[in-house]
């Protein structure tokens, strides 16, 4: 149950959602108004481009979809199971995500679509970090499912069923983090354009270091 999860799960979810909101805002403002933290809009655009006469645009959109899957595949290869557990390769994946975002800056500044693909792969990697918390699928790179689950919880509560307050707090933290990240991304993009991605990349690396230190601190001491 979610009540048994360590507090770092909630803090981490907020920060991850903030990163995703920041990257997505930069994407919407700079990647020809294309989202990269989730694929619903991109998949819709792929459908519309099937009827157009622009194969370049279609291939670009397909590249974003494939890159997201590649990032998620990398997470799936390094993580196993569907529960939060200290000691898994969260720090390694966060370092990779940070490096992908830094690499995206170089290509985006050069006007290359490779930057879009690297940013999308970073988001796919992060999205696959999410796990099943107390029966709810939690994703930190988009909030549609979060709003849906929160609505289901409220509906059940109105019927007189129990209400998991900690799960609700987790959902609200993710929503707040994503919105705050969007505001941060918009502000940074106005000032620094694609160099704004340095900030979410730096947060990824800082979060990875913090997790590694926490893991060492709480690891059981070897018996003498």
matplotlib code that plots the C-alpha trace (Angstrom):
import matplotlib.pyplot as plt

x = [0.0, 1.1, 1.1, 4.2, 6.2, 9.1, 8.7, 11.4, 8.9, 6.7, 9.6, 11.0, 7.6, 7.2, 10.7, 10.3, 7.0, 8.6, 11.4, 8.8, 6.7, 9.7, 10.9, 7.4, 7.0, 10.3, 9.1, 5.8, 7.6, 10.5, 9.9, 7.3, 4.7, 5.2, 4.9, 7.7, 6.7, 3.7, 2.6, -1.2, -0.8, 2.1, 0.3, -2.7, -0.4, 1.0, -2.6, -3.2, 0.1, -0.8, -3.2, -0.7, 1.9, 4.8, 6.8, 9.5, 7.0, 5.6, 9.1, 9.9, 6.8, 7.5, 11.0, 9.7, 7.4, 10.2, 12.6, 10.1, 9.8, 13.6, 13.9, 11.2, 12.9, 16.2, 14.3, 12.6, 16.0, 17.5, 14.5, 12.4, 9.1, 6.4, 7.1, 9.3, 12.4, 15.6, 18.7, 17.4, 19.0, 17.0, 20.2, 21.8, 18.7, 18.5, 22.1, 21.3, 18.2, 20.3, 22.9, 20.2, 18.8, 22.3, 22.9, 19.6, 20.8, 23.7, 21.5, 18.6, 21.0, 22.3, 18.7, 18.8, 15.8, 18.1, 17.6, 13.9, 14.5, 16.9, 14.5, 11.7, 13.9, 14.7, 11.0, 10.2, 13.0, 11.6, 8.0, 9.1, 10.6, 7.0, 5.6, 2.3, 1.5, -1.4, -3.3, -2.8, -0.5, 1.5, 3.3, 5.3, 5.6, 1.9, -1.1, -4.2, -4.1, -3.4, -6.5, -8.5, -7.4, -8.0, -11.5, -12.2, -11.0, -13.3, -16.3, -15.6, -15.4, -18.8, -20.2, -19.0, -15.9, -12.5, -10.3, -6.5, -5.2, -1.6, -2.3, -4.2, -1.3, 1.0, -1.3, -1.5, 2.2, 2.7, 0.1, 1.6, 5.1, 4.1, 2.4, 5.3, 7.7, 5.7, 5.9, 9.6, 10.2, 8.4, 10.4, 13.7, 12.9, 12.2, 15.6, 17.8, 16.0, 17.1, 19.9, 17.0, 17.2, 20.4, 18.1, 16.1, 19.2, 21.0, 18.0, 18.2, 21.8, 21.3, 18.4, 20.6, 23.4, 20.9, 19.4, 22.8, 23.8, 20.5, 20.9, 24.4, 23.2, 20.3, 22.1, 22.4, 25.9, 28.0, 28.3, 31.7]
y = [0.0, 3.6, 4.3, 2.0, 3.9, 6.0, 9.8, 10.2, 8.7, 11.8, 14.3, 12.4, 12.4, 16.1, 16.9, 14.5, 16.1, 19.5, 18.3, 16.9, 20.1, 22.2, 20.1, 20.0, 23.8, 24.3, 21.7, 23.5, 26.8, 25.7, 22.4, 23.8, 23.6, 19.8, 18.1, 15.7, 14.6, 12.6, 11.2, 11.7, 14.9, 13.6, 10.4, 12.5, 14.6, 11.4, 10.4, 13.8, 13.7, 10.4, 12.4, 15.1, 15.3, 16.0, 12.8, 14.8, 16.0, 12.5, 10.9, 13.6, 12.8, 9.0, 9.7, 11.4, 8.4, 5.9, 7.9, 8.0, 4.2, 3.8, 5.8, 3.7, 0.5, 1.6, 2.0, -1.3, -3.0, -1.6, -1.8, -4.8, -5.2, -2.7, -1.5, 1.2, -0.4, 1.2, 0.1, 0.0, 1.9, 5.1, 7.2, 5.7, 6.4, 10.0, 10.5, 9.2, 11.5, 14.5, 13.7, 13.3, 16.7, 18.2, 16.6, 17.8, 21.4, 21.0, 19.6, 22.0, 24.9, 23.5, 23.3, 19.4, 17.2, 14.9, 17.3, 16.6, 12.9, 13.1, 15.2, 12.7, 9.8, 11.5, 11.8, 8.2, 7.1, 9.1, 8.0, 4.4, 5.1, 5.3, 2.3, 1.0, 2.7, 1.1, 0.1, 3.4, 3.8, 6.9, 8.7, 11.9, 13.2, 13.8, 14.3, 13.0, 9.7, 11.5, 13.7, 10.6, 8.6, 11.5, 11.9, 8.2, 8.5, 11.5, 9.6, 6.6, 8.9, 10.5, 7.0, 6.5, 4.4, 5.1, 7.9, 7.3, 10.7, 9.9, 8.8, 12.0, 14.0, 12.2, 13.0, 16.7, 16.9, 15.5, 17.9, 20.9, 19.9, 19.6, 23.0, 24.7, 23.1, 24.5, 27.9, 27.5, 26.2, 29.1, 31.6, 30.0, 29.7, 33.4, 34.1, 31.3, 29.6, 25.9, 26.5, 26.4, 22.6, 22.9, 23.5, 20.3, 18.4, 19.8, 18.8, 15.3, 15.0, 16.5, 14.1, 11.2, 12.2, 12.8, 9.3, 7.7, 9.4, 8.4, 4.8, 4.7, 6.2, 3.8, 0.7, -2.0, -2.1, -5.2, -7.6, -7.6]
z = [0.0, -0.6, 3.1, 3.4, 0.7, 1.9, 1.8, -0.9, -3.3, -3.0, -3.2, -6.2, -8.0, -7.5, -8.9, -11.8, -12.7, -12.5, -14.9, -17.3, -17.2, -17.8, -20.8, -22.3, -22.0, -23.8, -26.4, -27.0, -27.3, -29.4, -31.1, -33.6, -30.8, -30.4, -27.1, -26.1, -22.6, -23.8, -27.2, -27.5, -29.5, -31.5, -32.4, -33.6, -35.8, -37.3, -38.3, -39.9, -41.7, -43.3, -45.5, -46.3, -49.0, -46.5, -45.9, -44.1, -41.4, -41.1, -40.6, -38.1, -36.0, -36.3, -35.1, -31.9, -31.2, -31.8, -29.6, -26.8, -27.0, -27.1, -23.9, -22.2, -23.4, -21.7, -18.4, -18.9, -19.5, -16.3, -14.0, -13.1, -11.3, -10.7, -7.2, -5.7, -4.2, -2.9, -4.8, -8.3, -11.1, -10.7, -10.4, -13.5, -15.6, -14.2, -15.3, -18.8, -18.9, -18.0, -20.6, -23.3, -22.4, -22.6, -25.9, -27.2, -26.6, -29.0, -31.8, -31.3, -31.4, -34.7, -36.1, -36.1, -35.5, -33.5, -30.6, -30.7, -30.7, -27.7, -25.7, -26.5, -25.5, -22.2, -21.5, -22.4, -20.1, -17.3, -17.9, -17.6, -14.2, -12.8, -11.1, -9.7, -6.5, -4.5, -7.6, -9.5, -12.5, -11.8, -14.6, -14.1, -17.7, -18.2, -15.9, -17.7, -15.9, -12.6, -13.0, -14.0, -10.9, -8.6, -10.0, -9.5, -5.9, -5.3, -6.9, -4.6, -1.6, -2.5, -2.4, 1.1, 0.4, 1.9, 0.7, 0.5, 1.5, 0.9, -2.6, -3.2, -1.8, -4.3, -7.2, -6.2, -5.8, -9.4, -10.8, -9.0, -10.0, -13.7, -13.7, -11.9, -14.3, -17.2, -15.8, -15.1, -18.7, -20.2, -18.2, -19.0, -22.7, -22.9, -21.5, -22.8, -25.7, -26.0, -23.4, -20.9, -21.1, -18.9, -15.9, -16.1, -17.0, -14.0, -11.8, -13.1, -12.3, -8.8, -8.1, -9.2, -6.8, -4.0, -4.5, -4.6, -1.3, 0.3, -0.9, 0.7, 3.9, 4.4, 3.1, 5.8, 7.3, 6.5, 9.5, 11.1]

ax = plt.figure().add_subplot(projection="3d")
ax.plot(x, y, z, "-o")
ax.set_aspect("equal")
plt.show()
